[in-house]
């Protein structure tokens, strides 16, 4: 058995014995269920496909940035919901996309940059500190303020994608 397989086996063993079904695991699981349930109930039904496309962009882009940050040792996640990922699955693939899609739908006449600043402030200065306080997220060489402009850019790109009239024909 090579060293990588041994490390993966050890990680799975730690996850199964110390993380799975812990209160932090249940927190992440319930966070996913509640956000998905909220989105199913309150999304703008006629815009479902447009919003899913936007949410997919948010999920992929935020996961990519999260993987880079984790690889560079900028932050760490202490309690993964799934053992085969290094990022916090509920945050990247559920909370960020659904909360951004919801923000995009609410008050569509408000300038996107205004909404982006409000969203980034809430996510950076409330959401991330809450995850830190709960012991799920640990910034190592990262400050919450660094997330603020990144979230503004992600929101602006997502807002642009969501507001597209149509795509050019192939």
Secondary structure, DSSP 8 states (H G I E B T S, - for coil): --HHHHHHHHHHHHIIIIITTSHHHHHHHHHHHHHHHHHHHHS-GGGHHHHHHHHHHHHHHHHHHHHHHHHTTSEEES--SSTT-SS-HIIIIIIHHHHHHHHHHTTTTS-HHHHHHHHHHHIIIIIHHHHHHTTSEEESS--HHHHHHHHHHHHHHHHHHHH-------
